[in-house]
């Protein structure tokens, strides 16, 4: 096969093909992790079973909910200054997080309760509550956007205040329960960093920063959902030996993300909105805090970090180069980074496929340095 033929095939790789490839890959990874840990198809300690159940449940539920969202006229308002190719997406239902986030949280709670015992539900209950709380913030933002028929939802100050408020409540819960070693951050190669009281501001910052990072990454069909599916499954596999409840939660949320991709892959019939993206960031951060895997989270969030950094760099550079006319220069054609790549000639499929591959490599790296 010559280079031109290969390029043609890559450019014509469909969103469906990409999501199927991701589903098969994640399923094989889950099975392999279960097999190596001698827990294959053990309902109490399996990654695979809750992953598959939530993927199937979310896929099926989507066929009921997406038409309902469409009938409720929850069409996304597209930014006019964004990539012109996105204008055709106007009117696509948003707020998809209202169905796939609750599926992951509810199944995780029921699965953990029946298999691990209802008395051992505290960690899963805590991360599920934080996830739903951040999903509620996103829902408020989405609802205001739809109500006003503009790109402006609740004010940034209000959104940040709510995020910090729920983060503080989550941290207070941790302080009261005081999980062993919670204030000592575990680093690679057996190193540790005891932070004491400084851990709590860091914990709140991680919750807020991670939710905003996943929110910024949600701008291309299938991007945030697929990246979070990869990150959550990897995090679940890593915390499995010490936190089976959190493993089940991660497997359920990863499966829900995958099921959502059945409707969100390019061309998307529904968007997750802030309802989904803020919740997913909260899920990742809360699990990392409870399982003391902040370093792992940082690596798994590599794409989210770069996307956020591109926005910060764009805004900072624009302000620094602002002339007498009040107009500055742009470092990127558009931020976040995925929009810059689109305006540079990349197709949405190329952006999503490349970011998936990078995130998979980062996930694999985590298994070597944990």
KAPE-V266777 format. One record per run of one state. SS is the DSSP state (H for helix, E for strand, L for the rest). FROM is the first residue (numbers start at 1). LEN is the number of residues. If there is no record, write none. Layout:
BEGIN
((SS FROM LEN) (SS FROM LEN))
END
This chain:
BEGIN
((L 1 2) (H 3 9) (L 12 3) (H 15 22) (L 37 11) (H 48 24) (L 72 3) (E 75 1) (L 76 8) (H 84 6) (L 90 3) (E 93 1) (L 94 3) (H 97 20) (L 117 1) (H 118 3) (L 121 1) (H 122 27) (L 149 7) (H 156 22) (L 178 6) (E 184 3) (L 187 1) (H 188 3) (L 191 1) (E 192 3) (L 195 3) (H 198 20) (L 218 5) (H 223 17) (L 240 4) (H 244 21) (L 265 5) (E 270 1) (L 271 2) (H 273 19) (L 292 2) (H 294 7) (L 301 1) (H 302 19) (L 321 16) (H 337 7) (L 344 4) (H 348 22) (L 370 1))
END
